[in-house]
Amino acid sequence: MTLQIDILNPKATKLLRDLADLNLISIKVTQEDEFMKVVGKLRKKAAIDTPTLDQITKEVELVRSKRYAEKKG
């Protein structure tokens, strides 16, 4: 399990280090927000492979026709 903890009191840092020394927790310092890293990857992928309006329209029509056929059949 991973938790993000904002330390409000510097004294808590020593307590966390003591817990790490006892192998009760693991401390990993990250410079980059993992969530923003994932968002960046998704945005980059979306910019490269953005569907055109025509592609979107064709896909919507395909799904609608399948649903209509299922309801009718």
N, C-alpha and C positions, 0 to 999 in steps of 0.2 A: 504494500500500500504506500502511496506517495501523498504527502501533504505539503502544502505551501504555507509557511508560517512567517508572518511579519513580526519581527522582534521589536517591541516597543521600549523595553528596558534593557540596556547593555548588560546587566547582570545575568539576564537569561542566556546570553551567549556562552558564558562560562558553564552554566548548568547543562546546556546542550552539548558542549564539548566533553564534559564529564560523562554524559550518557554515551557519547560516541566512544570514549576511551574504554567504557565497560562493554562495548560491543552490543549495546542495547538499541542504538540507532545508527544510521549512516548519514553523514552530512555531505551534500553535493552542492557546490556553489556554481550557479549558472549565470552567465552574463546576458544571455538572450532568453526572452520569454518564450517558452515552448509553444504556447498557444499561438503567438504571433508568427512563429516559425511555420507552423502548419497552415495558418491563414495565407502566408506569403507563398507557400508551395501551391496551394489551391488557386490563388490568383494568377500565378505564373502559368499554370496548366490551363486555366480558363482563357487566358489571353492568347494562347497558342491554338487551342482547339475550340474556338467559339463557333457554335452553329449559326448558320445564316437564317434569316427569317423564312426563307423558302424551305429549308430543312426542318425547321420547327413546325411549320404549317403542315408539311407532309406527314410528320410523325403524329401530330394531333389528329389529323384526318384518319390515319391508319388506326389509331386507338379507338376513335369514335366509331369507325365502321365495324371493328371487331366487337365492340360493346353492343352496337345495334343488332348485329347478327346473332349474338348470344341471347339477347332479350327476345328477338323475333323467333329464333329457332327453338 
